[in-house]
Amino acid sequence: MSDARHLWALVLAAGESTRLRDLTLRADNGPVPKQYCSLRGGPSLLEETLRRAANVVEAGHIMVIVAAQHRRWWMSAPASLPAARIVVQPLNRGTANGILLQLLHLARIDPQAQLVLLPSDHYVADEPILAQAIRTAVSRLPIAPDEIVLLGMQPTFPDPDLGYITAGASDGYGTCAIAAFVEKPSAERAQQLIATGALWSAFIITARCRTLLDLYERRFPHIVQAMRLALGDETDPATHMAALYEQLPALDFSRDLLAWADPHHFRILPVQGCGWSDLGTPERVGQTLSRCPGSHAREQRAAGEEAPANLASLYHLASPAHRSGAPSWELH
């Protein structure tokens, strides 16, 4: 069993949400990053993710990466945002750089850390199912400390904007070997993958911090060294890190790191029935709303605290081109 004292949740909340700008632009004539929006008038997606993290890790073991340019939103977030564990990314240089920054912070706090990566732009209909799946994935870490476990979601339609994972042999403990990663296939190819049992990559990952840092050091040793030096600057680490970020290439965690790693280090844990969506496009927002009708009760908020933009309301205000609902090739 994994040691809860060393289990952390790294919440990813620095994305720009460029594909949802046509919706979120309507909030106040400026795009609101979707992690600071609610799906149906309740808590924001970031707030939902913090609660998701609290289901599987101890209080105080949630680390959130945010973007400097989003300060107006995360500075006004509820008190549940763990102020002492906020990592501010100076610029957007892709998910690989952002996750590395969090890992290096975490390694300084807890050299024995184990972790779960949680994007903050997901919707989950049944949180207990997902929480149990994360616990199952984490329970493998003491047995196979060098493995990286990815959660795979049962596809409901052949979405060409998502990554797919084809599973290999089962190990008898709930996880399977990974045969291949397929990033953003055509709709036709996605249909073929689903027919063979492929799963959506949810970008929810469990691993030891040290294991992921080892991957980075093999693939991007100069970036790791430079980021460590910036963090270790005793005079002005924030300025040093900002200068470094100006020079960094944009790198994607899945495409530029995981795809280059030895597939024998990975396992996939299939998750069924949790009703997952990454809300990555207006179309997927519409599909999620169509499957999950109803509205959230509005959250009690402190005086003067602004309610999150409501994606459901914004979706119904959007142009018909973005209100496609569930596509005709949806799986049943």
C-alpha positions as CSV (number, residue, x, y, z in Angstrom):
1,M,0.0,0.0,0.0
2,S,1.3,3.5,-0.8
3,D,2.3,5.7,2.1
4,A,-0.2,8.6,2.3
5,R,2.5,10.8,3.9
6,H,4.3,11.0,0.6
7,L,1.3,11.1,-1.8
8,W,0.7,14.4,-3.5
9,A,-1.7,15.8,-6.1
10,L,-0.3,18.1,-8.8
11,V,-3.1,20.2,-10.2
12,L,-2.5,21.6,-13.7
13,A,-4.3,25.0,-13.9
14,A,-2.0,27.2,-16.2
15,G,-3.6,26.4,-19.6
16,E,-4.9,29.1,-22.0
17,S,-8.0,27.3,-23.1
18,T,-7.6,28.6,-26.7
19,R,-10.2,26.2,-28.2
20,L,-12.9,27.5,-25.9
21,R,-12.3,31.2,-26.4
22,D,-15.4,31.6,-28.6
23,L,-17.4,30.7,-25.5
24,T,-15.6,32.3,-22.7
25,L,-15.0,35.5,-24.6
26,R,-18.6,36.3,-23.8
27,A,-18.1,36.5,-20.0
28,D,-16.7,40.0,-19.9
29,N,-15.4,40.8,-23.4
30,G,-12.1,39.0,-22.5
31,P,-11.5,35.2,-22.6
32,V,-11.7,33.5,-19.2
33,P,-9.5,30.4,-18.9
34,K,-11.9,27.5,-18.7
35,Q,-10.5,26.2,-15.4
36,Y,-12.0,29.3,-13.8
37,C,-15.4,28.7,-15.3
38,S,-18.1,26.5,-14.0
39,L,-19.9,23.9,-16.1
40,R,-23.4,24.8,-15.0
41,G,-23.3,27.7,-12.5
42,G,-21.7,25.8,-9.5
43,P,-18.1,25.6,-8.5
44,S,-15.4,26.4,-11.1
45,L,-13.7,23.5,-12.8
46,L,-10.6,24.3,-10.7
47,E,-12.6,24.1,-7.5
48,E,-14.0,20.8,-8.6
49,T,-10.5,19.5,-9.3
50,L,-9.3,20.6,-5.8
51,R,-12.1,18.6,-4.3
52,R,-11.1,15.7,-6.6
53,A,-7.6,15.9,-5.3
54,A,-8.8,16.1,-1.7
55,N,-10.5,12.7,-2.2
56,V,-7.2,11.0,-2.7
57,V,-4.5,12.9,-0.8
58,E,-4.0,14.5,2.6
59,A,-4.8,18.1,3.3
60,G,-1.8,20.2,2.5
61,H,-0.6,17.8,-0.2
62,I,-2.2,19.6,-3.2
63,M,0.1,21.7,-5.4
64,V,-1.4,23.9,-8.1
65,I,0.5,25.4,-11.0
66,V,-1.1,28.6,-12.3
67,A,-0.1,31.2,-14.9
68,A,1.2,34.6,-14.1
69,Q,-1.1,36.2,-16.7
70,H,-4.1,34.6,-15.0
71,R,-3.4,36.4,-11.7
72,R,-6.8,38.2,-11.6
73,W,-8.6,34.8,-11.5
74,W,-6.4,32.7,-9.1
75,M,-5.8,35.6,-6.7
76,S,-9.6,35.9,-6.3
77,A,-10.1,32.1,-6.0
78,P,-11.7,30.7,-2.8
79,A,-9.6,30.2,0.3
80,S,-9.5,26.5,-0.5
81,L,-6.7,27.2,-3.0
82,P,-3.6,26.2,-1.1
83,A,-1.6,29.4,-1.1
84,A,1.5,27.8,0.2
85,R,1.5,25.3,-2.6
86,I,0.9,27.6,-5.6
87,V,3.5,27.4,-8.3
88,V,3.4,30.4,-10.7
89,Q,4.5,29.8,-14.3
90,P,5.9,33.0,-15.8
91,L,4.8,32.2,-19.4
92,N,3.0,29.4,-21.2
93,R,5.7,27.1,-22.6
94,G,3.6,23.9,-22.8
95,T,2.6,21.2,-20.4
96,A,6.1,19.6,-20.3
97,N,7.8,22.7,-18.9
98,G,4.9,23.4,-16.4
99,I,4.9,19.9,-15.0
100,L,8.7,19.9,-14.7
101,L,8.5,23.1,-12.7
102,Q,6.0,21.5,-10.3
103,L,8.1,18.3,-10.0
104,L,11.2,20.3,-9.1
105,H,9.3,22.2,-6.4
106,L,7.9,18.9,-5.1
107,A,11.3,17.2,-5.0
108,R,12.6,20.0,-2.8
109,I,9.6,19.5,-0.4
110,D,9.4,15.7,-0.4
111,P,12.2,13.7,-2.0
112,Q,10.2,10.5,-1.6
113,A,7.0,12.0,-3.2
114,Q,4.5,9.9,-5.1
115,L,2.0,11.8,-7.1
116,V,-1.1,12.0,-9.2
117,L,-1.4,14.6,-12.0
118,L,-4.8,16.1,-12.3
119,P,-5.7,18.5,-15.1
120,S,-8.2,21.2,-13.9
121,D,-10.4,21.3,-17.1
122,H,-12.2,17.9,-16.7
123,Y,-15.8,17.0,-15.9
124,V,-16.5,13.8,-14.0
125,A,-20.0,12.6,-13.5
126,D,-19.2,9.9,-10.8
127,E,-16.3,11.1,-8.7
128,P,-16.1,8.0,-6.4
129,I,-15.4,5.8,-9.4
130,L,-12.5,8.0,-10.4
131,A,-11.2,8.3,-6.9
132,Q,-11.1,4.5,-6.5
133,A,-9.3,4.2,-9.9
134,I,-6.7,6.7,-8.7
135,R,-6.2,4.8,-5.5
136,T,-5.8,1.5,-7.5
137,A,-3.2,3.1,-9.7
138,V,-1.3,4.6,-6.7
139,S,-1.4,1.2,-4.9
140,R,0.9,-0.2,-7.7
141,L,3.7,2.3,-6.9
142,P,5.3,0.3,-4.0
143,I,5.1,-2.9,-6.1
144,A,6.6,-1.3,-9.3
145,P,8.2,2.0,-8.3
146,D,9.6,2.7,-11.7
147,E,6.2,2.4,-13.5
148,I,4.0,5.2,-14.7
149,V,0.3,4.5,-14.6
150,L,-2.0,6.3,-17.0
151,L,-5.8,6.3,-16.5
152,G,-7.7,5.4,-19.7
153,M,-11.3,6.3,-20.2
154,Q,-13.9,4.3,-22.2
155,P,-14.6,6.2,-25.4
156,T,-18.1,7.2,-26.2
157,F,-17.4,8.4,-29.7
158,P,-14.4,8.6,-32.1
159,D,-13.1,12.1,-31.1
160,P,-10.2,13.1,-33.3
161,D,-9.0,15.7,-30.8
162,L,-8.0,13.3,-28.1
163,G,-5.1,10.9,-27.6
164,Y,-5.7,7.1,-27.6
165,I,-3.9,4.3,-25.9
166,T,-4.1,0.7,-27.1
167,A,-3.7,-1.8,-24.2
168,G,-1.6,-4.9,-24.2
169,A,-1.6,-7.8,-21.8
170,S,-3.3,-7.5,-18.4
171,D,-1.1,-8.0,-15.4
172,G,-4.0,-9.4,-13.2
173,Y,-3.9,-6.4,-10.9
174,G,-6.2,-4.1,-12.9
175,T,-3.6,-2.6,-15.2
176,C,-2.4,-3.5,-18.6
177,A,0.8,-3.0,-20.7
178,I,0.6,-0.2,-23.2
179,A,0.9,-1.3,-26.9
180,A,0.9,2.1,-28.5
181,F,0.1,5.8,-28.0
182,V,-1.9,7.4,-30.8
183,E,-2.2,11.2,-30.6
184,K,-5.2,12.9,-32.3
185,P,-6.0,10.4,-35.1
186,S,-8.6,11.1,-37.8
187,A,-12.2,10.3,-36.9
188,E,-12.0,7.2,-39.1
189,R,-8.8,6.0,-37.5
190,A,-10.3,6.7,-34.0
191,Q,-13.3,4.6,-34.9
192,Q,-10.9,1.7,-35.8
193,L,-8.9,2.2,-32.6
194,I,-12.1,2.1,-30.5
195,A,-13.2,-1.1,-32.3
196,T,-10.0,-2.8,-31.1
197,G,-10.5,-1.6,-27.5
198,A,-8.4,1.5,-27.4
199,L,-9.0,4.0,-24.5
200,W,-9.0,7.7,-24.3
201,S,-5.9,9.1,-22.6
202,A,-7.3,11.2,-19.7
203,F,-3.9,12.8,-18.8
204,I,-4.4,11.6,-15.3
205,I,-1.1,9.9,-14.3
206,T,0.3,8.4,-11.1
207,A,4.1,7.9,-10.6
208,R,6.9,8.6,-8.2
209,C,8.3,12.2,-8.6
210,R,11.8,10.7,-9.0
211,T,10.6,8.5,-11.9
212,L,9.2,11.4,-13.9
213,L,12.3,13.5,-13.2
214,D,14.4,10.7,-14.5
215,L,12.5,10.8,-17.8
216,Y,13.1,14.6,-18.1
217,E,16.8,14.2,-17.3
218,R,17.2,11.7,-20.1
219,R,15.2,13.7,-22.6
220,F,15.9,17.3,-21.6
221,P,18.9,17.4,-19.3
222,H,19.8,21.0,-20.1
223,I,16.3,22.3,-19.3
224,V,16.2,20.4,-16.0
225,Q,19.6,21.8,-15.0
226,A,18.7,25.3,-16.0
227,M,15.4,25.1,-14.1
228,R,17.1,23.7,-11.0
229,L,19.6,26.6,-11.1
230,A,16.8,29.1,-11.3
231,L,14.9,27.6,-8.4
232,G,18.1,27.6,-6.4
233,D,18.8,31.2,-6.9
234,E,18.9,32.6,-3.3
235,T,18.6,36.3,-4.3
236,D,15.7,36.4,-6.8
237,P,14.5,33.0,-8.1
238,A,11.3,34.5,-9.6
239,T,13.3,36.9,-11.9
240,H,15.7,34.1,-12.8
241,M,12.9,31.7,-13.7
242,A,11.1,34.4,-15.8
243,A,14.3,35.0,-17.8
244,L,14.7,31.2,-18.3
245,Y,11.1,30.9,-19.5
246,E,11.7,33.5,-22.1
247,Q,14.2,31.2,-23.7
248,L,12.4,27.8,-23.3
249,P,10.9,26.0,-26.3
250,A,7.2,25.1,-26.0
251,L,7.1,21.4,-25.2
252,D,4.1,19.1,-24.8
253,F,4.2,16.5,-22.0
254,S,2.6,13.7,-24.1
255,R,4.2,14.4,-27.5
256,D,7.6,15.5,-26.4
257,L,8.3,13.4,-23.3
258,L,6.0,10.4,-22.9
259,A,6.1,9.4,-26.5
260,W,9.9,9.2,-26.3
261,A,10.0,7.0,-23.2
262,D,10.4,3.3,-23.0
263,P,6.8,1.9,-23.2
264,H,7.8,-0.9,-20.8
265,H,7.8,1.8,-18.0
266,F,4.1,2.5,-18.6
267,R,0.8,0.8,-17.6
268,I,-2.8,1.7,-18.3
269,L,-5.6,1.4,-15.9
270,P,-9.0,1.2,-17.7
271,V,-11.7,3.3,-16.0
272,Q,-15.4,2.7,-16.9
273,G,-18.5,4.5,-15.9
274,C,-17.2,7.7,-14.4
275,G,-18.6,9.9,-17.1
276,W,-15.3,11.7,-18.0
277,S,-14.9,14.6,-20.4
278,D,-12.0,17.1,-20.8
279,L,-14.3,19.9,-22.1
280,G,-11.7,20.7,-24.6
281,T,-13.9,22.2,-27.3
282,P,-17.4,23.9,-27.5
283,E,-18.7,20.7,-29.1
284,R,-17.6,18.6,-26.1
285,V,-19.1,21.1,-23.7
286,G,-22.4,20.6,-25.6
287,Q,-22.1,16.8,-25.6
288,T,-21.4,16.8,-21.8
289,L,-24.3,19.1,-21.1
290,S,-26.6,16.9,-23.2
291,R,-25.6,13.8,-21.2
292,C,-25.8,15.6,-17.8
293,P,-28.9,17.8,-17.8
294,G,-29.8,19.9,-14.8
295,S,-28.1,22.7,-13.0
296,H,-25.8,23.0,-10.1
297,A,-26.9,24.8,-6.9
298,R,-25.0,28.0,-6.8
299,E,-22.1,28.0,-4.3
300,Q,-22.1,30.2,-1.2
301,R,-19.4,32.8,-1.8
302,A,-17.9,35.4,0.3
303,A,-19.1,39.0,0.0
304,G,-17.6,40.5,-3.2
305,E,-16.4,37.2,-4.5
306,E,-17.2,36.8,-8.2
307,A,-19.1,33.7,-9.3
308,P,-17.4,31.8,-12.1
309,A,-18.5,32.2,-15.7
310,N,-21.1,29.6,-16.5
311,L,-20.2,27.4,-19.5
312,A,-23.7,26.1,-19.9
313,S,-25.1,29.6,-20.3
314,L,-22.3,30.7,-22.6
315,Y,-22.7,27.6,-24.7
316,H,-26.4,28.3,-25.3
317,L,-25.5,31.9,-26.2
318,A,-22.9,30.9,-28.7
319,S,-23.4,30.7,-32.5
320,P,-25.1,27.6,-33.9
321,A,-21.8,26.5,-35.4
322,H,-20.6,25.7,-31.8
323,R,-23.9,24.1,-30.7
324,S,-23.6,20.9,-32.5
325,G,-24.5,18.7,-29.6
326,A,-23.7,15.0,-29.8
327,P,-22.4,14.0,-33.2
328,S,-24.2,11.6,-35.4
329,W,-21.5,9.0,-35.0
330,E,-21.7,8.9,-31.3
331,L,-21.3,5.3,-29.9
332,H,-24.1,3.7,-27.9
